[in-house]
Amino acid sequence: MKKIIAMLLTAAMLLTPVTAFAASDDTNEAATEETTTESPVAGKKVAYIMYMSSATIFQMWSDSFTATAEALGMEASTFFCNDNADTWKSTIEQCAQGGYDGLMVSHGGQEYAYDFLTGILEKYPDLKIVTFDTPFKDANGETAKIEGVTQFFQQDAGFAETLVQNILDMYPEKVEAGEPVNILQVQQGAGYNSPFDRRQVGYEPFEKDGKIKTVERIAPIDDQNATSSMRDVTTATLQKYGEGEIDAIWCCYDAYAQGVYQALREADSDIPMVSVDISNEDIQFMQEGKNWKTCATTNWTSNGEFACRILALEMADQYDDIAAASCYYEDPGAWMEIPSLIVTQEMVTSKEGVNIENLAEVAGEAYSDTSWMPTCDWMVALLGH
């Protein structure tokens, strides 16, 4: 985190104070006037509140969120809620009572988030909230919107599309012949998890077009021990199919994928697999050069900065600058999406010592691109872009 903060503060020092030069009308001699860019959110107190337990990617998010907040003159805190909805709610309530100016809340459930956050903002109308992976559903189950709250997600449908296309590229002969590629899909049922549902939206068109055939859909039996449960489920499933009946395995989530990979190695199977999200464990498995071919993900350091930028713009009442971001959709109930990208087995094996922290060195320009982030003049001055 210190390295990230140092980089952001260095950028800020390079760009501020800003010096303006003016020529005197009488002497034509240059005169200088020094002005300093001020942050309209300086002194604000913000928090990142994550429903889930701490993990490498969420810590990367926290570190980046905190570094960005501090570079903008704010004080930031992080709270992990250990997969407990009551803890998530009580933490938000306590922060609101405790005088926080802005909250970045993550992974709230669609069955309660809309009503709960609406109530919070009625009690604390000056509070600003940004949400990640938190869909809003009203009492009728319809997509809803809370005025002033910016929602954003990863580009989940894009994850699915890219991974299916990656599988199709493995079987050009079948594609050319018009034969479907047989996929074992690792995916929970509808309504289990909103991001999973969004990923299914990107998967289904390939089924409808006959480009793929889902031979079976499987999921862990024990959600509290998802990886080991997924290993057991996959082991049992593989025994039902003969050689060549499964062309590839598509996984909606990397914690599930880790169990799938373990089962494939124990079975000495060559079936390729692809997955959503990324972690050091995923990278290590991919570096073994076996089944795990591709991850679709986002840059979790960029995610934290993105979240903090949106929250800061809300607190500065600069919603137009949020809307101006290229990935924004302005229809009621719509949201922003973080662009998806691909990390391949070839990338993570191209250099010694690749891990989640230095992935930018091998993952291509798209991984480090920040052109899609919302910004404004004072953010450019303080953050460098």
ZIRA-V891980 format. One record per helix or strand of 3 or more residues. SS is the DSSP state (h for helix, s for strand). FROM is the first residue (numbers start at 1). TO is the last residue. If there is no record, write none. Layout:
BEGIN
((SS FROM TO) (SS FROM TO))
END
This chain:
BEGIN
((h 2 15) (s 18 23) (s 30 35) (s 45 50) (h 56 71) (s 75 80) (h 85 97) (s 102 106) (h 113 123) (s 128 132) (s 150 154) (h 156 170) (h 172 177) (s 181 186) (h 194 208) (s 212 218) (h 223 238) (s 248 251) (h 254 266) (s 272 276) (h 280 286) (s 292 297) (h 300 315) (h 319 323) (s 336 338) (s 341 344) (h 345 348) (h 359 361) (h 365 368) (h 377 383))
END
